Amino acid sequence: MTRSILFDTETTGLDPRTGDRVIEIAALELINDLPTGVHFHRLIHPERDIPEEATRVHGFTIEHLKDAPRFAAVAAEMMEFMGESEMLVAHNAPFDFGFLDWELKLCGLPPLGAHRMVDTLALAKQRFPGMPNSLDALCRRFGIDLSARTSHNALLDCKLLAEVYIELTGGRQRGLSLAASDSGGDGLPHAQYEAPAARTPRPIQVSAAEAARHAEFLGRLKEPIWLKDAAAAE
Protein backbone atom coordinates (compact mmCIF):
# COMPACT_ATOMS: atom_id res chain seq x y z
CA MET A 1 0.00 0.00 0.00
CA THR A 2 1.44 3.36 -1.08
CA ARG A 3 0.21 6.56 0.59
CA SER A 4 0.72 9.82 -1.25
CA ILE A 5 -0.67 13.34 -0.82
CA LEU A 6 -2.19 15.55 -3.51
CA PHE A 7 -2.28 19.22 -2.52
CA ASP A 8 -2.92 22.77 -3.74
CA THR A 9 -2.36 26.28 -2.38
CA GLU A 10 -3.82 29.73 -2.94
CA THR A 11 -1.56 32.73 -2.39
CA THR A 12 -1.43 36.53 -2.36
CA GLY A 13 0.71 36.53 -5.51
CA LEU A 14 3.29 34.70 -7.56
CA ASP A 15 6.58 34.95 -5.66
CA PRO A 16 7.23 34.37 -1.95
CA ARG A 17 10.63 36.06 -2.27
CA THR A 18 8.87 39.39 -2.87
CA GLY A 19 6.61 39.01 0.16
CA ASP A 20 3.72 36.92 -1.17
CA ARG A 21 2.22 34.44 1.28
CA VAL A 22 0.01 31.36 1.38
CA ILE A 23 -3.65 32.02 2.28
CA GLU A 24 -5.14 28.55 1.74
CA ILE A 25 -3.88 25.00 1.63
CA ALA A 26 -5.82 21.83 0.88
CA ALA A 27 -4.54 18.26 0.66
CA LEU A 28 -6.10 14.90 -0.19
CA GLU A 29 -4.88 11.47 0.83
CA LEU A 30 -4.28 8.95 -1.96
CA ILE A 31 -3.78 5.23 -1.43
CA ASN A 32 -2.22 3.48 -4.42
CA ASP A 33 -2.86 6.71 -6.39
CA LEU A 34 -6.61 6.66 -5.65
CA PRO A 35 -8.31 9.23 -3.33
CA THR A 36 -9.65 7.90 -0.02
CA GLY A 37 -11.74 10.98 0.88
CA VAL A 38 -9.48 11.87 3.84
CA HIS A 39 -8.38 15.50 3.50
CA PHE A 40 -6.74 18.49 5.19
CA HIS A 41 -7.95 22.07 4.56
CA ARG A 42 -7.04 25.36 6.24
CA LEU A 43 -7.49 29.06 5.51
CA ILE A 44 -4.49 31.14 6.61
CA HIS A 45 -4.03 34.80 7.50
CA PRO A 46 -1.17 36.05 5.28
CA GLU A 47 -0.02 38.80 7.68
CA ARG A 48 -0.18 41.28 4.80
CA ASP A 49 -2.70 42.72 2.32
CA ILE A 50 -4.15 40.76 -0.59
CA PRO A 51 -3.78 42.55 -3.96
CA GLU A 52 -6.93 43.02 -6.02
CA GLU A 53 -5.53 40.97 -8.89
CA ALA A 54 -5.08 38.01 -6.55
CA THR A 55 -8.60 38.44 -5.16
CA ARG A 56 -9.96 38.28 -8.71
CA VAL A 57 -8.38 34.83 -9.07
CA HIS A 58 -9.38 33.14 -5.80
CA GLY A 59 -12.04 35.48 -4.36
CA PHE A 60 -10.40 36.04 -0.96
CA THR A 61 -9.93 39.45 0.63
CA ILE A 62 -8.10 40.13 3.87
CA GLU A 63 -11.50 40.61 5.52
CA HIS A 64 -12.38 36.98 4.73
CA LEU A 65 -9.26 35.85 6.58
CA LYS A 66 -9.25 38.22 9.57
CA ASP A 67 -9.98 35.38 12.01
CA ALA A 68 -7.87 32.72 10.25
CA PRO A 69 -4.71 31.38 11.96
CA ARG A 70 -1.19 32.29 10.83
CA PHE A 71 0.77 29.67 8.90
CA ALA A 72 2.96 28.95 11.91
CA ALA A 73 -0.13 27.81 13.81
CA VAL A 74 -1.07 25.17 11.21
CA ALA A 75 2.37 24.11 9.96
CA ALA A 76 2.81 21.19 12.36
CA GLU A 77 -0.69 19.89 11.62
CA MET A 78 -0.04 20.12 7.87
CA MET A 79 3.29 18.29 8.15
CA GLU A 80 1.69 15.60 10.30
CA PHE A 81 -1.00 15.07 7.65
CA MET A 82 1.60 14.79 4.88
CA GLY A 83 3.66 12.51 7.08
CA GLU A 84 6.31 10.37 5.40
CA SER A 85 4.38 10.05 2.15
CA GLU A 86 6.80 9.22 -0.65
CA MET A 87 4.95 11.36 -3.20
CA LEU A 88 3.54 14.87 -2.87
CA VAL A 89 1.42 15.60 -5.95
CA ALA A 90 0.50 19.08 -7.25
CA HIS A 91 -0.26 20.80 -10.55
CA ASN A 92 2.69 23.01 -11.42
CA ALA A 93 4.26 21.56 -8.29
CA PRO A 94 7.38 23.78 -8.21
CA PHE A 95 5.07 26.76 -7.53
CA ASP A 96 3.32 25.12 -4.55
CA PHE A 97 6.55 23.59 -3.21
CA GLY A 98 8.25 26.99 -3.47
CA PHE A 99 5.58 28.71 -1.38
CA LEU A 100 5.26 26.00 1.27
CA ASP A 101 9.02 25.61 1.60
CA TRP A 102 9.30 29.38 2.09
CA GLU A 103 6.59 29.36 4.76
CA LEU A 104 8.24 26.39 6.48
CA LYS A 105 11.58 28.22 6.42
CA LEU A 106 9.98 31.23 8.13
CA CYS A 107 8.79 28.84 10.85
CA GLY A 108 12.22 27.26 11.22
CA LEU A 109 11.00 23.93 9.82
CA PRO A 110 12.63 21.70 7.15
CA PRO A 111 11.40 21.85 3.53
CA LEU A 112 9.03 19.31 2.01
CA GLY A 113 11.78 17.63 -0.01
CA ALA A 114 12.02 18.00 -3.78
CA HIS A 115 12.64 14.24 -4.13
CA ARG A 116 8.97 13.71 -3.21
CA MET A 117 7.64 16.12 -5.85
CA VAL A 118 5.20 14.80 -8.48
CA ASP A 119 4.15 17.47 -10.98
CA THR A 120 0.92 16.67 -12.83
CA LEU A 121 1.60 19.55 -15.21
CA ALA A 122 4.80 17.83 -16.30
CA LEU A 123 2.92 14.54 -16.65
CA ALA A 124 0.27 16.24 -18.78
CA LYS A 125 2.88 17.88 -21.02
CA GLN A 126 4.47 14.49 -21.65
CA ARG A 127 1.11 12.97 -22.58
CA PHE A 128 -0.28 15.97 -24.49
CA PRO A 129 2.72 17.85 -25.89
CA GLY A 130 1.92 21.23 -27.41
CA MET A 131 -1.64 21.27 -26.03
CA PRO A 132 -3.20 23.42 -23.25
CA ASN A 133 -2.58 21.59 -19.97
CA SER A 134 -4.08 23.87 -17.34
CA LEU A 135 -6.34 22.19 -14.78
CA ASP A 136 -9.41 23.53 -16.61
CA ALA A 137 -8.13 22.28 -19.97
CA LEU A 138 -7.40 18.82 -18.58
CA CYS A 139 -10.80 18.60 -16.91
CA ARG A 140 -12.49 19.44 -20.21
CA ARG A 141 -10.30 16.92 -22.05
CA PHE A 142 -11.22 14.15 -19.62
CA GLY A 143 -14.90 15.12 -19.35
CA ILE A 144 -14.68 16.17 -15.68
CA ASP A 145 -17.46 18.47 -14.43
CA LEU A 146 -16.22 22.05 -13.92
CA SER A 147 -19.56 23.66 -13.11
CA ALA A 148 -18.64 24.28 -9.44
CA ARG A 149 -15.37 26.02 -10.29
CA THR A 150 -16.42 29.66 -10.46
CA SER A 151 -13.12 30.76 -8.90
CA HIS A 152 -9.91 29.14 -7.67
CA ASN A 153 -10.44 27.20 -4.47
CA ALA A 154 -7.72 24.94 -3.09
CA LEU A 155 -9.99 22.15 -1.84
CA LEU A 156 -12.14 22.07 -4.98
CA ASP A 157 -9.03 22.22 -7.15
CA CYS A 158 -7.62 19.26 -5.23
CA LYS A 159 -10.74 17.21 -5.87
CA LEU A 160 -10.68 18.07 -9.57
CA LEU A 161 -6.96 17.38 -9.79
CA ALA A 162 -7.46 14.00 -8.12
CA GLU A 163 -9.77 13.02 -10.99
CA VAL A 164 -7.26 14.36 -13.52
CA TYR A 165 -4.43 12.48 -11.79
CA ILE A 166 -6.41 9.25 -11.98
CA GLU A 167 -6.79 9.75 -15.73
CA LEU A 168 -3.13 10.70 -16.24
CA THR A 169 -1.83 7.66 -14.36
CA GLY A 170 -4.40 5.10 -15.48
CA GLY A 171 -5.69 4.83 -11.92
CA ARG A 172 -9.32 4.48 -12.96
CA GLN A 173 -8.44 1.39 -14.98
CA ARG A 174 -6.56 -0.06 -12.01
CA GLY A 175 -9.54 0.69 -9.79
CA LEU A 176 -11.77 -1.49 -11.92
CA SER A 177 -9.76 -4.52 -10.83
CA LEU A 178 -10.24 -3.82 -7.12
CA ALA A 179 -12.83 -5.63 -5.06
CA ALA A 180 -13.92 -4.98 -1.47
CA SER A 181 -12.14 -7.24 0.98
CA ASP A 182 -11.95 -7.41 4.75
CA SER A 183 -8.72 -9.39 4.75
CA GLY A 184 -6.56 -6.27 5.18
CA GLY A 185 -8.53 -4.99 8.15
CA ASP A 186 -8.11 -1.37 7.08
CA GLY A 187 -11.41 -0.83 5.25
CA LEU A 188 -9.64 -0.17 1.95
CA PRO A 189 -10.24 -2.09 -1.28
CA HIS A 190 -7.68 -4.80 -1.96
CA ALA A 191 -6.86 -6.39 -5.28
CA GLN A 192 -8.29 -9.88 -5.59
CA TYR A 193 -7.25 -12.58 -8.04
CA GLU A 194 -9.35 -15.56 -8.94
CA ALA A 195 -7.81 -18.35 -10.97
CA PRO A 196 -9.85 -19.22 -14.05
CA ALA A 197 -12.01 -22.28 -13.72
CA ALA A 198 -10.66 -25.43 -15.39
CA ARG A 199 -12.15 -26.00 -18.83
CA THR A 200 -13.29 -29.44 -19.95
CA PRO A 201 -11.95 -30.34 -23.42
CA ARG A 202 -14.71 -30.79 -26.01
CA PRO A 203 -13.23 -32.57 -29.04
CA ILE A 204 -15.16 -32.17 -32.29
CA GLN A 205 -16.43 -35.46 -33.62
CA VAL A 206 -16.71 -35.73 -37.42
CA SER A 207 -19.28 -38.11 -38.85
CA ALA A 208 -18.46 -40.52 -41.69
CA ALA A 209 -20.70 -38.54 -44.09
CA GLU A 210 -18.92 -35.26 -43.19
CA ALA A 211 -15.52 -36.90 -43.70
CA ALA A 212 -16.59 -38.18 -47.09
CA ARG A 213 -17.82 -34.75 -48.22
CA HIS A 214 -14.56 -33.20 -47.07
CA ALA A 215 -12.53 -35.76 -49.04
CA GLU A 216 -14.66 -35.09 -52.11
CA PHE A 217 -14.05 -31.32 -51.76
CA LEU A 218 -10.28 -31.85 -51.44
CA GLY A 219 -10.34 -33.99 -54.59
CA ARG A 220 -11.47 -30.98 -56.58
CA LEU A 221 -8.52 -28.86 -55.42
CA LYS A 222 -5.06 -28.75 -56.96
CA GLU A 223 -2.44 -29.86 -54.43
CA PRO A 224 -4.49 -28.99 -51.30
CA ILE A 225 -2.29 -28.10 -48.33
CA TRP A 226 -4.47 -30.23 -46.02
CA LEU A 227 -3.33 -33.40 -47.78
CA LYS A 228 0.31 -32.24 -47.65
CA ASP A 229 0.05 -31.68 -43.91
CA ALA A 230 -1.53 -35.10 -43.43
CA ALA A 231 1.22 -36.77 -45.45
CA ALA A 232 3.91 -34.95 -43.49
CA ALA A 233 2.35 -36.07 -40.22
CA GLU A 234 2.51 -39.71 -41.32
N, C-alpha and C positions, 0 to 999 in steps of 0.2 A: 504494500500500500504506500503510495507516494502522496504526501501532502504538500500542496503549493498554495500560494496566495496571489490572487489577482486584485490589483488596487488602482485607485485613481485619486488625483488631488485637484482642488480648485485653488487658485492663488490670486494675489492682488496684481500680478503682472507676469512678465516673462523671464526675469532674471533676479535670483536671490542676491547676487553680488551687488546689485544696485538698490537693495533695500526691500525688494518684494518678499512677501511672506505667504505661507500656506493659510487658507481660511477654511478648508474642508478636506477631510480625508475619508475615504470609504474603502473597505477591503472585503473580499469574499474568499471563503475557504474552498479549495478544490481538492478532491481526492481522486487520484488517477486521472487528473485533468478534467474532471466533471464537478460542477458546483454542488455543494451539499446543502446550501441554504443558510449556513452559519456565516454571519458577517460582523464587521466592525464599522461603526460610522460615528464621526464626531465633527461638529462645527467648532471653529477655533477663532478666537479673537486675534487679529494680526498685529496688534499694538502699533497700528499706523492707520492712515486713511486708505480708502479703497477708491482708486481712480474711476471716473465715469465709464471709460472704455472697458474696464474690467467688469463693472456692474452690468454693462450691456451684454456681456458674454454669459455670466453665470447668475445674474439677478440679485446678488448680495450687495447690500450697503453696510456701512459700519453700524448703522442703527440695528440691523438684523442680528448683529453679532455682539451687541453691547454686554450681554450676560453670558457669552460663551467663554469657556476656559482658555487660558494661554496654552501654547503648544507644550511648554514644559510640564503642564499639569496632565497631559494625556500621553506624553511620549512613552512612558514605561508601559502603559496599558497597550498602546499600539505595538510596541516591540514584543510584548508578551503574546499578543495575538499572532503576529508573524512568526514568532518562535524560531525554530531551527529549519524552517521550510527551505528546501533546496532550491526552489524556483520562486521568484517574485515577478509576477507578470503584469505588464502595463502597456498601454498603447502610446508609442513615442516614449518609451521607458526612460531614456536618458534625462528627459525633462523632469519627470516625477522623482527619479532617483536624485537628481541634482537638488531639487527643493527640499526633499526629506533629509538628505545628508547634510544640507546646510543648517536646517532646523536642529538636527541631532547634534551637530557641532556646537551650536549656540548653547545647547543644554549640557555640553561636556560628555556626550554619549558617542559610541563608535558608529561609523556609517553602516548602511545596510549591507554593503558588499557587492561590488560589481559582478563578481563571479556568479551571483544568483540571479542576475538580470535576464529576463526573457521579454523581448520587445515584439509585440504583435504587429507593430507597423513594419518592422524589418521582415517578419514572416510574410505579411501581406505583399510587400514589394517583391519578394522572391516568387510568390505564387502568381501575382498579377503585375508584372513589370510594365511600367509606362502608363498604368491606369490610376485613377484617383483611389487612394487607400485611406481616406479619413474614416473615422468610426461611422459617420452617416453613410458614406459611400459603400462601406463594407456591409452595413445593415441592409441597404437597398439591394446590394448584389446577392445577398443570401436570403432575401425575403423576410427579414426580421422587422417586426412592427416598431415604427418610430413615432407613433402618434402621441406618446406621452412626453416626448423630448422637445418641449417648447423652449428650453434653455439648458445650458450645461448644468449638470447635477452629478456629483461624484458617485453617489450610490446608484442612481439610475444608469449612469454611464458604465459602472461596473457590471450591472446586470446585463446590459446590452453587449458589453465586451465579452462577457462570459459566453454568450451565445455565439458571437463571432469567433472566439477562441476555439470553441467546440468544432465549428466548421473548418477553421484553418488547420486544425490538428487531426481531423478525422474522428474526434471524440464521439460524435453522435453515432457513427457506425460502430465504434467499439461498444457503446452503451447498449446497442441492440442485442449484444451477445451476453448481457448480464441478466442474471435471474436472482430474485430475492432468496436469501439463504440465512439461516440462523446460526450456521456453523461457526461464523467468525465471532459472534457475540457482540458485535459493535453496531448492529442495526444498519450496516451499509450493504449494498448489493455486492455479491461476490460472483466471479465468473464460475460457471458450472459446465462441465463437459460430460456428455453422455455418449458412450460408445455406440456405434450403429448396430442395430439388431442384425444377427446372423441371417443371411439370405439362403433359402433352400434352392439348390440348382433345379432348373426346369428344362431338361433337354428336349429339343424339338424332335418329335417322331415323324418320319416321312413314310407315307403309305406306299405300297407297291405301285399303285396307279400313278401317284405323284412322281415317283422315281422314274417310271417309264416315260411320262410326258417330258420330264427334264432331259432324259437321254435322247428322246426324239428331237427336242429343241437344239441340243448340242450337236446333233448330227447334221443340222442345217447350217452350222457355222464353220468357217474356215479356220482351222487350227485354234480351237477355243482354249483359252488359258486354263479353264477348269480341268480339262483332261490332262494338260501338261503338269499341273500341280499334283493331280492324282497319280500320274506316272512317277513323278519325282518322289512322292511319298512312299511308293512301293520299292 
